């Protein structure tokens, strides 16, 4: 992926005691994305807008709101998260990702 003429927010987004970090990127067309890393662990996130998380490196399992099952993801997979919701993510090895916000 390459984002030409993008703006990067200098301040990092830091969650879960520094185990999840990202940087916000706004593309020339106004799309907002975050480029981040998650260390191994289990994390809970709330969403406002719908999100699509592209897994670039690592492996994880995700349990969406109101679901009883975990789905597994690996590099090349995308995770679709509804807006106004929440999810749990279980990281088994360092996860490098891009999150796209709608």
C-alpha positions in Angstrom: 0.0 0.0 0.0 1.1 3.5 -0.7 -0.6 6.7 0.3 0.6 9.7 -1.7 0.2 13.2 -0.4 -1.1 11.9 3.0 -1.0 13.7 6.3 0.2 11.8 9.4 -0.8 12.9 12.8 2.4 13.0 14.8 0.9 12.1 18.2 0.6 8.3 18.6 -2.7 6.6 19.6 -1.7 4.5 22.6 -4.1 1.9 24.2 -3.9 -0.9 26.7 -0.8 0.4 28.6 1.2 0.8 25.3 0.6 -2.7 24.0 -1.5 -1.3 21.1 -0.2 1.8 19.2 -1.1 3.4 15.9 -0.6 6.6 13.9 -3.5 8.3 12.1 -3.1 8.9 8.4 -5.5 11.0 6.3 -5.2 10.5 2.6 -5.3 13.2 -0.1 -8.9 12.2 -0.8 -9.9 12.6 2.9 -9.9 8.9 3.9 -8.9 8.3 7.5 -6.7 5.2 8.4 -4.5 4.1 11.2 -1.3 2.2 10.8 -0.5 0.2 14.0 0.9 -2.6 15.9 -0.6 -4.8 18.7 1.5 -6.9 21.0 0.3 -10.3 22.1 -2.7 -10.2 24.5 -6.5 -10.0 24.5 -8.0 -6.5 24.0 -11.5 -5.0 24.0 -12.4 -2.1 21.7 -15.5 -0.1 21.1 -16.3 1.3 17.7 -18.1 4.4 16.5 -17.8 4.2 12.8 -17.5 0.9 10.8 -13.9 -0.3 10.5 -12.0 -2.7 8.3 -8.8 -4.0 9.7 -6.3 -5.4 7.2 -3.9 -7.9 8.8 -0.4 -7.3 7.4 1.7 -9.5 9.7 0.8 -11.8 12.6 -2.2 -13.8 13.6 -5.3 -13.0 15.7 -8.7 -14.2 16.7 -11.7 -11.8 16.8 -15.0 -12.1 18.6 -17.6 -9.5 17.4 -20.3 -8.1 19.7 -23.1 -10.6 20.4 -21.1 -13.5 19.0 -20.1 -16.6 20.9 -17.4 -17.7 18.5 -13.9 -16.5 17.6 -12.9 -16.1 13.9 -9.2 -16.5 13.0 -7.2 -14.1 10.8 -3.8 -14.1 9.2 -1.8 -11.9 6.8 -3.9 -10.9 3.8 -7.2 -11.2 5.7 -9.5 -8.3 6.4 -11.7 -8.0 9.6 -15.0 -6.1 9.2 -16.3 -4.4 12.4 -19.7 -2.7 12.5 -20.1 0.8 13.7 -21.5 1.6 17.2 -20.4 -1.8 18.4 -17.5 -3.6 20.1 -15.1 -6.5 19.7 -12.5 -8.5 21.4 -9.2 -9.3 19.7 -6.8 -12.1 20.8 -3.3 -11.5 19.4 -1.1 -14.5 19.4 1.9 -12.9 17.8 2.8 -9.3 17.0 0.1 -7.9 14.7 0.9 -5.2 12.1 -2.3 -3.7 10.7 -4.0 -1.0 8.7 -7.5 0.1 9.9 -9.8 1.9 7.5 -12.6 4.0 8.8 -15.8 4.6 6.9 
